[in-house]
């Protein structure tokens, strides 16, 4: 009865699982660039609702267009005010030593925050369940060295349920 409480360690090489070799392939994120004609502080005034082919089996085109439509509606509401404040700030820039541009910077930050809130809501209600995550990210433009905000659709790796803890 003394052996009942003892724990023995098995040394069988065949029964061990190699966890390091279990890598989960993840696709590269899909980049959706701004398609508008006005860009203020690296944020374009709209994103193109064309359905990318990389999402063909993951999400319905209607859901994709609805998400882009919500983002474009936020941009449509906020960017005209940003343009007005930028114009006024540039006119008064010499007199105020650049302080007249602060309202535009704050409004631009508020616009980015509003877009991120929309993306968080979309992720929590739909896209996390599908294994996707939308994110607003700053990247370099392809043609110039300037930066721009793009939408990234990242693929979340699936949790391997058959892998041992």
RADA-V122496 format. One record per residue. N is the residue number from 1. RES is the residue in one small letter. PHI is phi as a letter, one per 20 degrees, with the letter a starting at -180 (* if undefined). Layout:
n res phi
N RES PHI
N RES PHI
This chain:
n res phi
1 x *
2 x f
3 x f
4 x f
5 x e
6 x e
7 x d
8 x d
9 x d
10 x e
11 x d
12 x f
13 x f
14 x f
15 x e
16 x f
17 x d
18 x e
19 x e
20 x f
21 x e
22 x e
23 x d
24 x d
25 x f
26 x c
27 x f
28 x f
29 x f
30 x e
31 x d
32 x d
33 x e
34 x f
35 x c
36 x e
37 x e
38 x c
39 x c
40 x c
41 x l
42 x m
43 x d
44 x f
45 x e
46 x a
47 x d
48 x f
49 x e
50 x f
51 x f
52 x f
53 x f
54 x f
55 x d
56 x g
57 x e
58 x e
59 x b
60 x f
61 x f
62 x f
63 x f
64 x f
65 x f
66 x f
67 x f
68 x f
69 x f
70 x f
71 x f
72 x f
73 x f
74 x f
75 x f
76 x f
77 x f
78 x e
79 x f
80 x f
81 x f
82 x f
83 x f
84 x f
85 x f
86 x f
87 x f
88 x f
89 x f
90 x f
91 x f
92 x e
93 x f
94 x f
95 x f
96 x d
97 x l
98 x n
99 x f
100 x f
101 x e
102 x f
103 x g
104 x f
105 x f
106 x f
107 x f
108 x f
109 x f
110 x f
111 x f
112 x f
113 x f
114 x f
115 x f
116 x f
117 x f
118 x f
119 x f
120 x f
121 x f
122 x f
123 x f
124 x f
125 x e
126 x c
127 x f
128 x f
129 x f
130 x e
131 x n
132 x c
133 x b
134 x e
135 x b
136 x e
137 x c
138 x e
139 x c
140 x f
141 x f
142 x f
143 x e
144 x c
145 x e
146 x f
147 x d
148 x b
149 x e
150 x c
151 x e
152 x d
153 x d
154 x e
155 x e
156 x e
157 x f
158 x f
159 x f
160 x f
161 x f
162 x e
163 x e
164 x f
165 x f
